[in-house]
Every structure is written in C-alpha cells, then in structure tokens.
Amino acid sequence: MDVLADAGRGQRVGSHIRLSGKIFGVALFLDEVITRYEPPRIKEWETVGDPRLIVIGQYRMKIEVEPRGDISVFRVSIDYKLPIKNPWLGKLFGTMYAKWCVRQMIKGVYAQFPPERTVV
C-alpha cells in the first residue's frame, strides 16, 4: 500500500491520510480524516468519500488511553458499514477483517510500550 499524508501527517483534526494499492490484482483506495485528536488520550479517524475496499465500506476507528496509577489502559474500536459493491463479502468476512484491524492497532501499542506494563 502507498500512504500519502498531508501536512498534518494524521496528527491534527482535519488531517487526511490516503492509502492506495493492489491486493490480488484488485485496486484499493481509501481516504481517512482525523476527526478527534487529544494527545495522548484519544485519536479518532474515519473514511471520507467512497472507499474502494473489499470486505468493509466506510469506517471509523478510535484509540483511547486512560491513565490508571502507574499504568495506562487502552481501548481500540472500529465501526464499519458493509461495502457498497459486493456487500455479501462484508457479511462473510467483515467481522474477521475488523478484528484483524483492531489487533494490528494493539500490536502497534505493544511495539511502543512493554507488554508487561500494558493491560488490554
């Protein structure tokens, strides 16, 4: 996937990140906009326009971090619609893909912070 970020680099409200590429010969594209950014506690983003994805359509993702004494607790969530083209693929594989997306976000947190100090 090719990633193109605007001057805000996905780190301020209104900033865009565009992803494009191919998987199994199918062209993919999406444009995300940051809708909420309150570092270091909350970041929320959603697709704009009509994303060209296979098993999900428009979506909104969010990561929240809550300090609790010497540790922090984080939550990752995704809300999505079925794709406009071939919604049956979304019904079959959308939940699986959404869980994969959330796991990828969690892995990113683990890469930045030691797992022994992270509570999921």
TIVO-2410 file (N, C-alpha, C; in nm, 3 decimals):
# residues 120
REC num residu      c1      c2      c3 atome chaine
REC   1      M   0.085  -0.119   0.000     N      A
REC   1      M   0.000   0.000   0.000    CA      A
REC   1      M   0.088   0.124   0.000     C      A
REC   2      D   0.048   0.222  -0.078     N      A
REC   2      D   0.113   0.352  -0.078    CA      A
REC   2      D   0.036   0.441   0.018     C      A
REC   3      V   0.108   0.513   0.103     N      A
REC   3      V   0.048   0.602   0.201    CA      A
REC   3      V   0.087   0.745   0.168     C      A
REC   4      L  -0.012   0.832   0.161     N      A
REC   4      L   0.012   0.973   0.135    CA      A
REC   4      L  -0.057   1.053   0.244     C      A
REC   5      A   0.022   1.125   0.322     N      A
REC   5      A  -0.032   1.207   0.430    CA      A
REC   5      A  -0.017   1.354   0.392     C      A
REC   6      D  -0.110   1.436   0.437     N      A
REC   6      D  -0.100   1.579   0.411    CA      A
REC   6      D  -0.003   1.642   0.512     C      A
REC   7      A   0.003   1.773   0.514     N      A
REC   7      A   0.098   1.844   0.601    CA      A
REC   7      A   0.073   1.813   0.749     C      A
REC   8      G  -0.050   1.779   0.785     N      A
REC   8      G  -0.082   1.746   0.924    CA      A
REC   8      G  -0.036   1.608   0.966     C      A
REC   9      R   0.005   1.526   0.868     N      A
REC   9      R   0.058   1.391   0.892    CA      A
REC   9      R  -0.031   1.306   0.984     C      A
REC  10      G  -0.163   1.330   0.978     N      A
REC  10      G  -0.255   1.250   1.060    CA      A
REC  10      G  -0.247   1.282   1.207     C      A
REC  11      Q  -0.195   1.400   1.240     N      A
REC  11      Q  -0.175   1.435   1.381    CA      A
REC  11      Q  -0.248   1.561   1.421     C      A
REC  12      R  -0.354   1.595   1.346     N      A
REC  12      R  -0.440   1.706   1.387    CA      A
REC  12      R  -0.578   1.687   1.322     C      A
REC  13      V  -0.678   1.742   1.385     N      A
REC  13      V  -0.814   1.731   1.334    CA      A
REC  13      V  -0.820   1.791   1.193     C      A
REC  14      G  -0.880   1.717   1.102     N      A
REC  14      G  -0.893   1.760   0.964    CA      A
REC  14      G  -0.783   1.708   0.873     C      A
REC  15      S  -0.679   1.651   0.931     N      A
REC  15      S  -0.568   1.597   0.852    CA      A
REC  15      S  -0.614   1.472   0.777     C      A
REC  16      H  -0.565   1.455   0.654     N      A
REC  16      H  -0.601   1.340   0.570    CA      A
REC  16      H  -0.483   1.245   0.551     C      A
REC  17      I  -0.516   1.119   0.545     N      A
REC  17      I  -0.421   1.014   0.508    CA      A
REC  17      I  -0.490   0.932   0.400     C      A
REC  18      R  -0.422   0.915   0.287     N      A
REC  18      R  -0.479   0.838   0.176    CA      A
REC  18      R  -0.394   0.714   0.154     C      A
REC  19      L  -0.459   0.602   0.137     N      A
REC  19      L  -0.391   0.475   0.110    CA      A
REC  19      L  -0.441   0.421  -0.022     C      A
REC  20      S  -0.350   0.369  -0.102     N      A
REC  20      S  -0.388   0.307  -0.228    CA      A
REC  20      S  -0.292   0.195  -0.259     C      A
REC  21      G  -0.339   0.100  -0.337     N      A
REC  21      G  -0.256  -0.012  -0.376    CA      A
REC  21      G  -0.340  -0.122  -0.436     C      A
REC  22      K  -0.280  -0.238  -0.450     N      A
REC  22      K  -0.350  -0.354  -0.506    CA      A
REC  22      K  -0.328  -0.474  -0.417     C      A
REC  23      I  -0.431  -0.557  -0.410     N      A
REC  23      I  -0.420  -0.686  -0.343    CA      A
REC  23      I  -0.489  -0.788  -0.433     C      A
REC  24      F  -0.418  -0.892  -0.468     N      A
REC  24      F  -0.469  -0.994  -0.559    CA      A
REC  24      F  -0.521  -0.933  -0.688     C      A
REC  25      G  -0.454  -0.826  -0.734     N      A
REC  25      G  -0.493  -0.761  -0.859    CA      A
REC  25      G  -0.609  -0.664  -0.848     C      A
REC  26      V  -0.665  -0.648  -0.728     N      A
REC  26      V  -0.779  -0.558  -0.708    CA      A
REC  26      V  -0.727  -0.425  -0.653     C      A
REC  27      A  -0.762  -0.316  -0.721     N      A
REC  27      A  -0.720  -0.183  -0.677    CA      A
REC  27      A  -0.797  -0.142  -0.552     C      A
REC  28      L  -0.726  -0.095  -0.451     N      A
REC  28      L  -0.786  -0.048  -0.326    CA      A
REC  28      L  -0.753   0.099  -0.308     C      A
REC  29      F  -0.842   0.171  -0.240     N      A
REC  29      F  -0.818   0.312  -0.211    CA      A
REC  29      F  -0.905   0.353  -0.093     C      A
REC  30      L  -0.850   0.438  -0.009     N      A
REC  30      L  -0.929   0.499   0.096    CA      A
REC  30      L  -0.868   0.631   0.135     C      A
REC  31      D  -0.953   0.719   0.185     N      A
REC  31      D  -0.913   0.850   0.233    CA      A
REC  31      D  -0.968   0.861   0.375     C      A
REC  32      E  -0.877   0.877   0.471     N      A
REC  32      E  -0.917   0.891   0.611    CA      A
REC  32      E  -0.894   1.035   0.655     C      A
REC  33      V  -0.979   1.081   0.745     N      A
REC  33      V  -0.963   1.214   0.803    CA      A
REC  33      V  -0.965   1.199   0.955     C      A
REC  34      I  -0.879   1.273   1.021     N      A
REC  34      I  -0.874   1.272   1.167    CA      A
REC  34      I  -0.991   1.358   1.216     C      A
REC  35      T  -1.078   1.300   1.298     N      A
REC  35      T  -1.196   1.371   1.346    CA      A
REC  35      T  -1.184   1.414   1.491     C      A
REC  36      R  -1.092   1.352   1.564     N      A
REC  36      R  -1.070   1.388   1.705    CA      A
REC  36      R  -0.926   1.353   1.739     C      A
REC  37      Y  -0.857   1.447   1.800     N      A
REC  37      Y  -0.717   1.423   1.835    CA      A
REC  37      Y  -0.687   1.500   1.963     C      A
REC  38      E  -0.674   1.427   2.072     N      A
REC  38      E  -0.645   1.484   2.203    CA      A
REC  38      E  -0.528   1.407   2.263     C      A
REC  39      P  -0.406   1.434   2.214     N      A
REC  39      P  -0.290   1.357   2.262    CA      A
REC  39      P  -0.266   1.383   2.410     C      A
REC  40      P  -0.227   1.285   2.485     N      A
REC  40      P  -0.204   1.146   2.444    CA      A
REC  40      P  -0.324   1.055   2.471     C      A
REC  41      R  -0.443   1.111   2.489     N      A
REC  41      R  -0.558   1.030   2.531    CA      A
REC  41      R  -0.641   0.969   2.419     C      A
REC  42      I  -0.674   1.046   2.317     N      A
REC  42      I  -0.773   0.999   2.219    CA      A
REC  42      I  -0.730   1.036   2.078     C      A
REC  43      K  -0.749   0.942   1.987     N      A
REC  43      K  -0.737   0.971   1.844    CA      A
REC  43      K  -0.849   0.895   1.775     C      A
REC  44      E  -0.922   0.965   1.689     N      A
REC  44      E  -1.034   0.905   1.615    CA      A
REC  44      E  -1.024   0.949   1.469     C      A
REC  45      W  -1.051   0.856   1.379     N      A
REC  45      W  -1.047   0.889   1.237    CA      A
REC  45      W  -1.152   0.807   1.164     C      A
REC  46      E  -1.189   0.856   1.045     N      A
REC  46      E  -1.290   0.786   0.966    CA      A
REC  46      E  -1.263   0.807   0.818     C      A
REC  47      T  -1.319   0.718   0.740     N      A
REC  47      T  -1.306   0.732   0.595    CA      A
REC  47      T  -1.399   0.842   0.548     C      A
REC  48      V  -1.359   0.906   0.440     N      A
REC  48      V  -1.444   1.005   0.374    CA      A
REC  48      V  -1.459   0.961   0.229     C      A
REC  49      G  -1.569   1.002   0.169     N      A
REC  49      G  -1.595   0.960   0.032    CA      A
REC  49      G  -1.633   0.813   0.028     C      A
REC  50      D  -1.611   0.751  -0.087     N      A
REC  50      D  -1.643   0.610  -0.106    CA      A
REC  50      D  -1.514   0.529  -0.114     C      A
REC  51      P  -1.476   0.465  -0.003     N      A
REC  51      P  -1.353   0.386  -0.008    CA      A
REC  51      P  -1.369   0.267  -0.103     C      A
REC  52      R  -1.262   0.231  -0.169     N      A
REC  52      R  -1.262   0.111  -0.253    CA      A
REC  52      R  -1.191   0.002  -0.174     C      A
REC  53      L  -1.269  -0.069  -0.093     N      A
REC  53      L  -1.219  -0.180  -0.012    CA      A
REC  53      L  -1.299  -0.304  -0.049     C      A
REC  54      I  -1.256  -0.418   0.002     N      A
REC  54      I  -1.320  -0.542  -0.040    CA      A
REC  54      I  -1.427  -0.590   0.058     C      A
REC  55      V  -1.396  -0.596   0.187     N      A
REC  55      V  -1.490  -0.658   0.281    CA      A
REC  55      V  -1.553  -0.561   0.380     C      A
REC  56      I  -1.508  -0.437   0.384     N      A
REC  56      I  -1.579  -0.336   0.463    CA      A
REC  56      I  -1.591  -0.211   0.377     C      A
REC  57      G  -1.684  -0.125   0.417     N      A
REC  57      G  -1.702   0.001   0.347    CA      A
REC  57      G  -1.647   0.114   0.433     C      A
REC  58      Q  -1.724   0.219   0.448     N      A
REC  58      Q  -1.681   0.330   0.533    CA      A
REC  58      Q  -1.664   0.281   0.676     C      A
REC  59      Y  -1.568   0.341   0.744     N      A
REC  59      Y  -1.544   0.300   0.883    CA      A
REC  59      Y  -1.495   0.417   0.967     C      A
REC  60      R  -1.502   0.397   1.098     N      A
REC  60      R  -1.449   0.490   1.197    CA      A
REC  60      R  -1.368   0.407   1.297     C      A
REC  61      M  -1.247   0.451   1.326     N      A
REC  61      M  -1.163   0.384   1.426    CA      A
REC  61      M  -1.127   0.483   1.536     C      A
REC  62      K  -1.098   0.425   1.653     N      A
REC  62      K  -1.068   0.509   1.769    CA      A
REC  62      K  -0.974   0.434   1.862     C      A
REC  63      I  -0.880   0.508   1.918     N      A
REC  63      I  -0.797   0.455   2.025    CA      A
REC  63      I  -0.805   0.553   2.141     C      A
REC  64      E  -0.830   0.499   2.259     N      A
REC  64      E  -0.839   0.578   2.382    CA      A
REC  64      E  -0.740   0.523   2.483     C      A
REC  65      V  -0.672   0.611   2.552     N      A
REC  65      V  -0.577   0.572   2.655    CA      A
REC  65      V  -0.621   0.638   2.786     C      A
REC  66      E  -0.630   0.556   2.890     N      A
REC  66      E  -0.674   0.605   3.021    CA      A
REC  66      E  -0.567   0.574   3.125     C      A
REC  67      P  -0.504   0.676   3.184     N      A
REC  67      P  -0.406   0.650   3.289    CA      A
REC  67      P  -0.473   0.593   3.414     C      A
REC  68      R  -0.408   0.494   3.472     N      A
REC  68      R  -0.455   0.434   3.598    CA      A
REC  68      R  -0.333   0.410   3.686     C      A
REC  69      G  -0.301   0.508   3.765     N      A
REC  69      G  -0.183   0.496   3.851    CA      A
REC  69      G  -0.056   0.487   3.769     C      A
REC  70      D   0.019   0.379   3.789     N      A
REC  70      D   0.146   0.360   3.718    CA      A
REC  70      D   0.129   0.298   3.580     C      A
REC  71      I   0.007   0.265   3.543     N      A
REC  71      I  -0.016   0.202   3.412    CA      A
REC  71      I  -0.120   0.282   3.334     C      A
REC  72      S  -0.138   0.243   3.211     N      A
REC  72      S  -0.244   0.301   3.128    CA      A
REC  72      S  -0.323   0.186   3.067     C      A
REC  73      V  -0.452   0.208   3.053     N      A
REC  73      V  -0.541   0.111   2.990    CA      A
REC  73      V  -0.583   0.173   2.856     C      A
REC  74      F  -0.583   0.092   2.751     N      A
REC  74      F  -0.624   0.146   2.622    CA      A
REC  74      F  -0.735   0.062   2.562     C      A
REC  75      R  -0.815   0.131   2.479     N      A
REC  75      R  -0.925   0.067   2.408    CA      A
REC  75      R  -0.913   0.103   2.261     C      A
REC  76      V  -0.935   0.005   2.177     N      A
REC  76      V  -0.935   0.025   2.033    CA      A
REC  76      V  -1.070  -0.019   1.982     C      A
REC  77      S  -1.131   0.061   1.895     N      A
REC  77      S  -1.262   0.022   1.842    CA      A
REC  77      S  -1.272   0.056   1.694     C      A
REC  78      I  -1.361  -0.015   1.627     N      A
REC  78      I  -1.391   0.012   1.486    CA      A
REC  78      I  -1.541  -0.007   1.465     C      A
REC  79      D  -1.600   0.087   1.396     N      A
REC  79      D  -1.739   0.075   1.349    CA      A
REC  79      D  -1.732   0.083   1.198     C      A
REC  80      Y  -1.803  -0.005   1.131     N      A
REC  80      Y  -1.793  -0.006   0.985    CA      A
REC  80      Y  -1.927  -0.040   0.921     C      A
REC  81      K  -1.937  -0.001   0.794     N      A
REC  81      K  -2.052  -0.036   0.710    CA      A
REC  81      K  -2.007  -0.144   0.612     C      A
REC  82      L  -2.104  -0.213   0.558     N      A
REC  82      L  -2.072  -0.311   0.454    CA      A
REC  82      L  -2.030  -0.237   0.328     C      A
REC  83      P  -1.947  -0.301   0.247     N      A
REC  83      P  -1.907  -0.236   0.122    CA      A
REC  83      P  -2.028  -0.220   0.029     C      A
REC  84      I  -2.028  -0.114  -0.051     N      A
REC  84      I  -2.138  -0.090  -0.145    CA      A
REC  84      I  -2.136  -0.198  -0.253     C      A
REC  85      K  -2.017  -0.227  -0.304     N      A
REC  85      K  -2.004  -0.330  -0.406    CA      A
REC  85      K  -1.981  -0.463  -0.335     C      A
REC  86      N  -2.058  -0.562  -0.368     N      A
REC  86      N  -2.048  -0.697  -0.310    CA      A
REC  86      N  -2.064  -0.699  -0.157     C      A
REC  87      P  -2.176  -0.649  -0.106     N      A
REC  87      P  -2.195  -0.649   0.040    CA      A
REC  87      P  -2.193  -0.790   0.100     C      A
REC  88      W  -2.218  -0.892   0.019     N      A
REC  88      W  -2.214  -1.029   0.070    CA      A
REC  88      W  -2.074  -1.064   0.119     C      A
REC  89      L  -1.970  -1.005   0.058     N      A
REC  89      L  -1.834  -1.028   0.108    CA      A
REC  89      L  -1.816  -0.969   0.248     C      A
REC  90      G  -1.878  -0.854   0.269     N      A
REC  90      G  -1.873  -0.793   0.402    CA      A
REC  90      G  -1.945  -0.875   0.506     C      A
REC  91      K  -2.056  -0.934   0.467     N      A
REC  91      K  -2.130  -1.019   0.561    CA      A
REC  91      K  -2.049  -1.142   0.598     C      A
REC  92      L  -1.975  -1.194   0.502     N      A
REC  92      L  -1.893  -1.314   0.528    CA      A
REC  92      L  -1.765  -1.283   0.603     C      A
REC  93      F  -1.696  -1.175   0.564     N      A
REC  93      F  -1.561  -1.153   0.614    CA      A
REC  93      F  -1.540  -1.021   0.687     C      A
REC  94      G  -1.640  -0.934   0.693     N      A
REC  94      G  -1.624  -0.802   0.755    CA      A
REC  94      G  -1.583  -0.809   0.901     C      A
REC  95      T  -1.648  -0.893   0.979     N      A
REC  95      T  -1.615  -0.904   1.121    CA      A
REC  95      T  -1.473  -0.953   1.140     C      A
REC  96      M  -1.433  -1.052   1.060     N      A
REC  96      M  -1.297  -1.105   1.070    CA      A
REC  96      M  -1.194  -0.996   1.037     C      A
REC  97      Y  -1.222  -0.918   0.934     N      A
REC  97      Y  -1.129  -0.812   0.894    CA      A
REC  97      Y  -1.124  -0.702   0.999     C      A
REC  98      A  -1.240  -0.665   1.055     N      A
REC  98      A  -1.244  -0.561   1.158    CA      A
REC  98      A  -1.163  -0.605   1.280     C      A
REC  99      K  -1.173  -0.731   1.319     N      A
REC  99      K  -1.094  -0.782   1.431    CA      A
REC  99      K  -0.946  -0.777   1.399     C      A
REC 100      W  -0.910  -0.808   1.274     N      A
REC 100      W  -0.770  -0.801   1.233    CA      A
REC 100      W  -0.720  -0.657   1.246     C      A
REC 101      C  -0.800  -0.560   1.202     N      A
REC 101      C  -0.761  -0.419   1.212    CA      A
REC 101      C  -0.735  -0.379   1.358     C      A
REC 102      V  -0.824  -0.420   1.446     N      A
REC 102      V  -0.808  -0.388   1.588    CA      A
REC 102      V  -0.682  -0.454   1.643     C      A
REC 103      R  -0.658  -0.580   1.607     N      A
REC 103      R  -0.536  -0.649   1.653    CA      A
REC 103      R  -0.410  -0.576   1.603     C      A
REC 104      Q  -0.414  -0.525   1.480     N      A
REC 104      Q  -0.299  -0.451   1.427    CA      A
REC 104      Q  -0.273  -0.326   1.511     C      A
REC 105      M  -0.379  -0.257   1.550     N      A
REC 105      M  -0.363  -0.139   1.636    CA      A
REC 105      M  -0.304  -0.178   1.771     C      A
REC 106      I  -0.351  -0.287   1.827     N      A
REC 106      I  -0.300  -0.333   1.956    CA      A
REC 106      I  -0.152  -0.370   1.944     C      A
REC 107      K  -0.115  -0.438   1.836     N      A
REC 107      K   0.026  -0.472   1.814    CA      A
REC 107      K   0.111  -0.345   1.806     C      A
REC 108      G   0.057  -0.240   1.745     N      A
REC 108      G   0.129  -0.114   1.737    CA      A
REC 108      G   0.154  -0.054   1.874     C      A
REC 109      V   0.055  -0.065   1.963     N      A
REC 109      V   0.073  -0.018   2.100    CA      A
REC 109      V   0.180  -0.101   2.169     C      A
REC 110      Y   0.174  -0.233   2.155     N      A
REC 110      Y   0.274  -0.321   2.216    CA      A
REC 110      Y   0.415  -0.291   2.165     C      A
REC 111      A   0.425  -0.251   2.039     N      A
REC 111      A   0.557  -0.218   1.983    CA      A
REC 111      A   0.615  -0.093   2.049     C      A
REC 112      Q   0.528  -0.005   2.095     N      A
REC 112      Q   0.574   0.121   2.158    CA      A
REC 112      Q   0.593   0.111   2.309     C      A
REC 113      F   0.521   0.017   2.371     N      A
REC 113      F   0.523   0.007   2.517    CA      A
REC 113      F   0.543  -0.138   2.557     C      A
REC 114      P   0.619  -0.163   2.664     N      A
REC 114      P   0.643  -0.302   2.707    CA      A
REC 114      P   0.514  -0.373   2.747     C      A
REC 115      P   0.489  -0.494   2.692     N      A
REC 115      P   0.365  -0.566   2.723    CA      A
REC 115      P   0.343  -0.591   2.872     C      A
REC 116      E   0.449  -0.608   2.949     N      A
REC 116      E   0.430  -0.636   3.093    CA      A
REC 116      E   0.369  -0.516   3.165     C      A
REC 117      R   0.366  -0.401   3.101     N      A
REC 117      R   0.306  -0.282   3.162    CA      A
REC 117      R   0.180  -0.239   3.089     C      A
REC 118      T   0.131  -0.324   2.999     N      A
REC 118      T   0.013  -0.291   2.920    CA      A
REC 118      T  -0.102  -0.385   2.958     C      A
REC 119      V  -0.220  -0.328   2.986     N      A
REC 119      V  -0.339  -0.406   3.020    CA      A
REC 119      V  -0.438  -0.390   2.906     C      A
REC 120      V  -0.486  -0.501   2.852     N      A
REC 120      V  -0.582  -0.495   2.742    CA      A
REC 120      V  -0.719  -0.530   2.794     C      A
***
